[in-house]
Amino acid sequence: MTAIETGTNDLLAHRVGHVGVITFNRPERRNAVSSAMYHGFQATLPAMAVDPEIRVVMITGAGGAFCAGGDVKGMHASNSAGGVREGQPAGIEDRLAHLRMHQRHLSEAIHNLPKPVVAAIPGAAAGAGLSIALAADLRIAAERALIVTAFANVGASGDFGGSWFLTHLVGAAKAKELYFTSPRLTAAEAADLGIVNTVMPDEDFSDAALNYCHELAERAPLALRYMKENINRAAHADLPTALDAEATNMIHTMQTADHREAAAAFVEKRTPKFIGG
């Protein structure tokens, strides 16, 4: 295991084999987001994006929760003190610019990272925490996990791309229902809706989630990168644009050493060993 510096103890990171692990680390607040976490992601995600040893990124939470979203206790304290939260600018326009920047450095960066990102959800994922999980490519959850949009419960409209990601996963009508009424979904219910990809037993969830990511990391990294690019593009591109881009990526990946290795392994009836080139 190799530690990766994030600049804060609120967010931990390390590499295990070809998997980069990022951990929300405020268990006493159910991993509610802090200003330091934003800066930690801003430093860590670009570093993992260019690290050739990292093929898959896993985001999880310490202490039994994934991330409870905004720190409601902190919100109440700042409201009582005049409405300015620690680490946040005072003016409305500056606060808007501040949030936009953090959203791009976190949710947009996860969505565009040129490697698969897996959200491993050991417990509650709520509000902005759920939005961050939705930004990932895949979500795996422990049986005890709870999924809740939560914003309606605190009189807020939502941030970090949750409404965009959720709409693409479940459709507009169901996304509106989940935002308006904010039900507490079990992991099984979230899986039935397509929000969660896989549900795993609570026992040894962390190890099982990491093994899931290790298995994904054994696949051809460049092929996974371009698959992600193709599918992300499908959310907004027309068919001719998508076809042209798919053709470009297909020809590119079929010139790689990993493609040659996969073809040879198929003929030789063995498991391929991918090098990422």
N, C-alpha and C positions, 0 to 999 in steps of 0.2 A: 504494500500500500504506500502510495506517494502522496504526501500532503500538498495541497495547492493553496496559496495565500489568497484570501478574499479581502483582507483589510479590516475584518470585523469578526467578532465571535458570534454575532447574530446569524451569520451564514458561514457554514463550514463546507470545505470541498477537498476531495482527494481523488486519486486515480487507483483503481484496482484492475489490473490487467488492461484491457482495452476499454474499460468503462469509467467515465468521469462521473463522480457522484457529488451532487450539491444538496446540502441539508439545511433546511430552515431550523434555527437553533435558539428559539425562545420558548422552551417547553412550559415555563411558568405562565406564559400568556397564550398557550396553545399555538405557538409560532405565529402570532399576529405580526403583520409586516411592520418593519421599522424603517426609518430613513437610512440607517446603516445597511440594511438588507439591499435596498435599491443600489447603493454604491457597490456593494459586494457583487451583485449580479453584473453590474456594468463592467467590473474588472474581470470577472470569472468567465462569463460566456464567451467573449472574444478570444480569451486565452485557450479555452477548450475547443473553439472552432478551428484553430490553426494548429493544435497539438496533434502531430501525426500518430501518436500512440493512442489517442482517444478516438474511438469509432462510434460509441453510443454515449449519450448523456442521460443520467437518471437524476431526477429531482425528487426529494422526499423530505420528511419532517422528523424531528427528534421528539421523544417523549410521548408517542402514541397519537399525535395529530399530524396532519399534513400542514395546513395553514388555515387559521381562522379568519384570514382577511384583515381588514382594518382593525386597529387597536381601539375598540369602542370605549374602554376605560380612559385611554389617552385622549380620545375625541371629547369625552365629557369633561375631562380636566381642562383641555384647551378652550372649550366653549365657556366654561366657568371663568376662565382667565382672560376672556376677550376674543376668543375664536382663532388664535394663531397657534398652530401645533409646532412642537420642537422640530427644527430642521426645515421648516416650511416658510417661504417668504410671506410677507404681510399683505401685499396688494393682491386684488383679485386677478389682474392680468398676469402678474408674476407667478401666482399660484397655478394658474391655468398652464402657463409655459412649463412650469416645474412638473406638473402631472403629465403633460404631453411627452416631455423628455423621458420621464421614468417609464412610461408605457412603451415607448419605442425601444428603450434599452433593456426591457424585460420581455413583455409579451411578443412584440414584433421580432426581437432578437431570437427568442425561442422558436417562433414560427419559421424564421428564415435561416436558422442555423443549418449549415450544410451537412448535418448528421442527424440521425434519429434521436429524438428526445422523448423519454418515457417518464411520466409522472407516476411515482409509486406512492399510493395513498394509504397510509396505515390507519387513519382515523378521519377526523372531520376535515373537510375541504369546503370552505365557506367564503362568500363574498369575493374579494380580490384573490384569495387563495384558490378558490375554484376557477376563477378566470385564468390564473397562471397555469393550473392543471389543464384547462381546456386548450391553452396555447400549445401544449405538448402534442406530439404526434400520436402517442398512445397513452392510455391510462390503465394502470392495474391497481386494484384496490383489495384491501383486506376485507373479510366478511363483515367486520364491525364498522367499517368506514361509513360516514354519513356525508351526503352531498347536498348542499343547500346554497341557493343563490344569495339569500340573506339580505340583499340591499333594501328590499321593501320593508324589512323589519327595523331598519334604522333611518328610514325616510330619505334614502339616496337612490340614484338612478343606475349606478353601476359604472365600473371602469375596468381597465386592463384587458379590454377586448372580449369580455365574457359574452356579451350579447351577440357579437359577430361570430365567435366560434360556436356558441350554442345553437345559433340559428342554422349554421351549416351542418351541424350534427343532427338536429332533431326537427328542423323546419320552423317557420316563423310562428305558427299558432302554438305549438308546444313550448317554444322558447318564451313566448309572451306569458303563457300560463305559469311556467316555472319562475319567471321574474315577478309577475304580479302577485302570486300567491305564496311563493317561497316555501314549498313543502320540504320536509326533511326526507330525502330519498335514502333508502338503504343501498348498499353496494349492489345487491341483486336487482333492485328496481332501476338503478342507474344503468346497469348492464342491459336490462330489457329495453331501455330507451336508446341504447347505443352510445351513451355518454362514457361508460366504462367498457373497456375491451375485455378484461379478464378479472375475475374475482378469485382470490386465493384464501386459504385458511388463515385465521389470525395467528396461529402458532407458527413461529419461524418465518413470518411474512417478510422481514427484511432480507433474510438469506434467499428466500424464494424469488423475491423481486430482483435481487442482484443476479441470481442465476438466469432469470428470464432475459436480463440485459446482456449477460455474457453470451448467451445463445444467439441473440440478435447480432452481437458484435462479431460472431464467427462468420457472418455472411459478407459478401463482397462490398466493401465500404463505398466504392465509387458508384456501384449499381444502386445502393440504398440512397446515396445522395441525390442521384438523378431521378429516382422514383419519387422521392419527396418533392423535388422541384417540379416534376410533371404534375403531381396531384395538387400541389399548392396552386399551380397555374390554372388548373381546371376550374377553380372557384370563380375566375373572372375572365378567362380567355374564351374566344370563340373557337369552334372546331378546327378551322383551317390553321389558326395559330397554334393550337395544341398539337395538331398532327405534325406540323413542320418542326416544332420543338422536340417532340418525341423522336422523330426521325434523326435529328441532330444528336440527341443524347444516346440513342440506340447505336448509331454508328460509332460514336465516341467510345462507349463502354465495350463494344465488341472488338476494339483494337487493343484492349488492355491485357496485361499479363494475367489478371484474375479471370478474364473470360477464357483465355487459353487453358489455364489451370482447371477451370470448371469443366470444360469440354473433355480434357484429358481424363479427369477424375471420373466423369460419366462413363467413358468408354472402358476405363480400367476398373470400374465398380468399386471406387474408394471415395472417402470423404475429401473434398477439396480443401486446400490450405491457402487462404487468401492473404495477400500481402498489402492490398490497398493500392495497387498500381496496375 
